Amino acid sequence: MPKKKSSVPNRSYRVNDQIQRDLTELIARELKDPRVGMVTIQAVEVTPDYAHAKVFYSLLTGDPQETQEALSQAAGFLRNGLFKRLHIHTVPTLHFVFDRTTERAADMNALIAKAVSSRAKED
């Protein structure tokens, strides 16, 4: 007998995406902690059993350390907000991870621009 396929293909991708959108809205509209700067949720990775979710975020403004502490303290509040919005049996425990990718990209762009301008001066 063939193995039964999941009745909902790519469900985990859709759950990740929905959590990302809902968290973005919850943080922007309902989280009143002044330590949280301008947060951008980059990605969400939920474990297969939906027990835990890694939430990767970056900052436009604010202190990464203070924002990390504030988001970790607000994880229960945010999880409760997700519980009200998501229609899944288990809402994952949230684990916030500061993502420095955008900072590194900006640094690399600055280095490239500097190299290009110094090379243009030589020519």
C-alpha positions as a Markdown table, in Angstrom:
| # | Residue | x | y | z |
|---|---|---|---|---|
| 1 | Met | 0.0 | 0.0 | 0.0 |
| 2 | Pro | 1.5 | 3.4 | -0.9 |
| 3 | Lys | 2.5 | 5.8 | 1.8 |
| 4 | Lys | -0.3 | 8.4 | 2.4 |
| 5 | Lys | 0.8 | 11.8 | 1.3 |
| 6 | Ser | 0.1 | 14.8 | 3.5 |
| 7 | Ser | -3.4 | 16.2 | 2.8 |
| 8 | Val | -1.9 | 19.7 | 2.8 |
| 9 | Pro | 1.2 | 20.0 | 0.6 |
| 10 | Asn | 3.9 | 22.5 | 1.7 |
| 11 | Arg | 2.0 | 23.2 | 4.9 |
| 12 | Ser | 5.1 | 24.0 | 6.9 |
| 13 | Tyr | 6.1 | 26.7 | 4.4 |
| 14 | Arg | 2.6 | 28.3 | 4.7 |
| 15 | Val | 2.7 | 28.1 | 8.5 |
| 16 | Asn | 6.2 | 29.7 | 8.6 |
| 17 | Asp | 4.9 | 32.5 | 6.2 |
| 18 | Gln | 1.8 | 33.1 | 8.2 |
| 19 | Ile | 3.7 | 33.3 | 11.5 |
| 20 | Gln | 6.1 | 35.7 | 9.9 |
| 21 | Arg | 3.3 | 38.0 | 8.8 |
| 22 | Asp | 1.4 | 37.8 | 12.0 |
| 23 | Leu | 4.5 | 38.4 | 14.2 |
| 24 | Thr | 5.4 | 41.5 | 12.1 |
| 25 | Glu | 1.9 | 42.9 | 12.7 |
| 26 | Leu | 1.9 | 42.0 | 16.4 |
| 27 | Ile | 5.3 | 43.5 | 17.1 |
| 28 | Ala | 4.5 | 46.7 | 15.1 |
| 29 | Arg | 1.0 | 47.3 | 16.5 |
| 30 | Glu | 0.6 | 45.6 | 19.9 |
| 31 | Leu | 4.1 | 45.4 | 21.5 |
| 32 | Lys | 4.6 | 48.5 | 23.5 |
| 33 | Asp | 8.1 | 47.8 | 24.8 |
| 34 | Pro | 10.3 | 50.9 | 24.2 |
| 35 | Arg | 13.4 | 48.7 | 23.9 |
| 36 | Val | 12.2 | 47.2 | 20.7 |
| 37 | Gly | 13.5 | 49.2 | 17.8 |
| 38 | Met | 12.3 | 49.0 | 14.2 |
| 39 | Val | 12.3 | 45.2 | 13.8 |
| 40 | Thr | 12.0 | 43.3 | 10.5 |
| 41 | Ile | 11.2 | 39.6 | 10.7 |
| 42 | Gln | 13.5 | 38.0 | 8.1 |
| 43 | Ala | 12.4 | 34.4 | 8.4 |
| 44 | Val | 10.6 | 31.9 | 10.6 |
| 45 | Glu | 11.7 | 28.2 | 10.9 |
| 46 | Val | 9.2 | 25.9 | 12.6 |
| 47 | Thr | 10.1 | 22.4 | 13.8 |
| 48 | Pro | 8.2 | 19.6 | 12.1 |
| 49 | Asp | 6.2 | 19.0 | 15.3 |
| 50 | Tyr | 5.3 | 22.7 | 15.5 |
| 51 | Ala | 6.6 | 22.9 | 19.1 |
| 52 | His | 9.3 | 25.5 | 18.5 |
| 53 | Ala | 9.9 | 28.3 | 16.0 |
| 54 | Lys | 13.2 | 30.2 | 15.4 |
| 55 | Val | 12.3 | 33.8 | 14.4 |
| 56 | Phe | 15.2 | 35.6 | 12.6 |
| 57 | Tyr | 15.0 | 39.3 | 12.8 |
| 58 | Ser | 17.0 | 42.4 | 11.9 |
| 59 | Leu | 16.9 | 46.0 | 13.1 |
| 60 | Leu | 16.7 | 49.3 | 11.3 |
| 61 | Thr | 17.0 | 51.2 | 14.6 |
| 62 | Gly | 17.6 | 50.2 | 18.2 |
| 63 | Asp | 20.1 | 48.2 | 20.2 |
| 64 | Pro | 20.4 | 44.5 | 19.3 |
| 65 | Gln | 21.0 | 43.4 | 22.9 |
| 66 | Glu | 18.0 | 45.3 | 24.3 |
| 67 | Thr | 15.7 | 44.3 | 21.5 |
| 68 | Gln | 16.8 | 40.6 | 22.0 |
| 69 | Glu | 15.9 | 40.8 | 25.8 |
| 70 | Ala | 12.6 | 42.6 | 25.1 |
| 71 | Leu | 11.5 | 40.1 | 22.4 |
| 72 | Ser | 12.5 | 37.2 | 24.6 |
| 73 | Gln | 10.4 | 38.6 | 27.5 |
| 74 | Ala | 7.5 | 39.3 | 25.1 |
| 75 | Ala | 7.6 | 35.8 | 23.6 |
| 76 | Gly | 4.7 | 34.5 | 25.7 |
| 77 | Phe | 2.6 | 37.6 | 24.8 |
| 78 | Leu | 3.4 | 37.2 | 21.1 |
| 79 | Arg | 2.7 | 33.5 | 21.2 |
| 80 | Asn | -0.7 | 34.2 | 22.8 |
| 81 | Gly | -1.4 | 36.7 | 20.0 |
| 82 | Leu | -0.5 | 34.1 | 17.4 |
| 83 | Phe | -2.8 | 31.6 | 19.2 |
| 84 | Lys | -5.7 | 33.9 | 18.6 |
| 85 | Arg | -4.8 | 34.4 | 14.9 |
| 86 | Leu | -3.5 | 31.0 | 13.7 |
| 87 | His | -5.8 | 28.1 | 13.1 |
| 88 | Ile | -3.3 | 25.3 | 14.0 |
| 89 | His | -3.5 | 22.9 | 16.9 |
| 90 | Thr | -0.1 | 23.7 | 18.4 |
| 91 | Val | 1.3 | 27.2 | 18.4 |
| 92 | Pro | 5.1 | 27.0 | 18.7 |
| 93 | Thr | 7.3 | 28.5 | 21.4 |
| 94 | Leu | 9.1 | 31.4 | 19.9 |
| 95 | His | 12.9 | 31.7 | 20.0 |
| 96 | Phe | 14.3 | 35.0 | 18.6 |
| 97 | Val | 17.6 | 35.1 | 16.7 |
| 98 | Phe | 19.2 | 38.4 | 15.7 |
| 99 | Asp | 20.2 | 38.2 | 12.0 |
| 100 | Arg | 23.1 | 40.3 | 10.9 |
| 101 | Thr | 22.8 | 39.5 | 7.2 |
| 102 | Thr | 21.6 | 43.0 | 6.3 |
| 103 | Glu | 24.4 | 44.6 | 8.3 |
| 104 | Arg | 27.0 | 42.4 | 6.5 |
| 105 | Ala | 25.4 | 43.2 | 3.1 |
| 106 | Ala | 25.6 | 47.0 | 3.8 |
| 107 | Asp | 29.3 | 46.6 | 4.9 |
| 108 | Met | 30.1 | 44.6 | 1.7 |
| 109 | Asn | 28.4 | 47.2 | -0.5 |
| 110 | Ala | 30.4 | 50.0 | 1.2 |
| 111 | Leu | 33.6 | 48.0 | 0.6 |
| 112 | Ile | 32.7 | 47.4 | -3.0 |
| 113 | Ala | 31.9 | 51.0 | -3.6 |
| 114 | Lys | 35.2 | 52.1 | -2.0 |
| 115 | Ala | 37.1 | 49.7 | -4.1 |
| 116 | Val | 35.4 | 50.8 | -7.3 |
| 117 | Ser | 35.9 | 54.5 | -6.5 |
| 118 | Ser | 39.6 | 54.0 | -5.7 |
| 119 | Arg | 40.1 | 52.0 | -8.9 |
| 120 | Ala | 38.3 | 54.8 | -10.9 |
| 121 | Lys | 40.8 | 57.3 | -9.5 |
| 122 | Glu | 43.7 | 55.2 | -10.5 |
| 123 | Asp | 42.5 | 54.9 | -14.2 |
